[in-house]
Amino acid sequence: MRGWERGEEERLPPGYRVDTTDAAIWILRRPDGTVAGYFGVWGASRKALERAARDDHRSRARHFTLT
């Protein structure tokens, strides 16, 4: 992925990780292991992945705060 070095997942919200087991598609996973997003390896950027993780984290935090 462009602009991404292994071991730099610390820019993701706590517990979020990138599953790279598939050679063509990387999966953004939440702390509980569920899928937060899919990214094509060749088109994915570090910023896009970080933005998706932050947005997902915020929306889930809002959802759990309201319930």
ZIBELZI-V978669 format. One record per pair of residues at least 12 apart in sequence whose C-alpha atoms are under 10 Angstrom apart, sorted by sequence separation. I is the first residue (numbers start at 1). J is the second residue. D is the distance in whole Angstrom. If there is no record, write none. Layout:
i = <I I>
j = <J J>
d = <D D>
//
This chain:
i = <16 17 18 26 27 37 16 17 25 26 27 15 16 17 19 25 26 27 38 15 16 24 25 26 37 12 14 15 16 17 19 24 25 26 36 37 13 14 15 16 18 23 24 25 36 13 15 16 18 22 23 24 25 26 16 17 18 19 22 25 36 37 16 18 36 18 20 28 36 27 28 26 30 28 29 1 28 30 31 30 18 17 16 11 18 11 17 9 12 13 16 1 8 11 12 16 1 2 11 12 14 1 2 4 10 11 12 13 14 16 1 2 3 4 5 9 12 13 16 1 2 3 4 11 12 13 1 2 3 4 11 13 14 1 2 3 13 1 2 4 12 13 1>
j = <28 29 30 38 39 49 29 30 38 39 40 29 30 31 33 39 40 41 52 30 31 39 40 41 52 28 30 31 32 33 35 40 41 42 52 53 30 31 32 33 35 40 41 42 53 31 33 34 36 40 41 42 43 44 35 36 37 38 41 44 55 56 36 38 56 39 41 49 57 49 50 49 53 52 53 26 53 56 57 57 49 49 50 46 53 47 53 46 49 50 53 39 46 49 50 54 40 41 50 51 53 41 42 44 50 51 52 53 54 56 42 43 44 45 46 50 53 54 57 43 44 45 46 53 54 55 44 45 46 47 54 56 57 45 46 47 57 46 47 49 57 58 49>
d = <7 5 9 6 6 8 6 7 7 5 9 8 5 8 10 6 6 10 10 6 5 9 5 6 7 10 9 4 9 9 10 6 5 10 8 8 9 7 8 8 10 9 5 9 7 9 9 10 10 10 8 8 10 9 10 10 10 10 9 9 10 9 9 10 7 10 9 7 9 10 9 10 8 8 9 9 7 9 10 8 9 10 10 10 10 10 9 10 8 8 7 10 10 10 6 9 9 9 7 9 10 6 8 10 10 10 9 7 10 10 6 8 9 7 9 9 6 6 9 7 7 6 6 9 7 10 6 5 6 9 9 9 9 6 6 8 7 7 9 10 9 10 10>
//
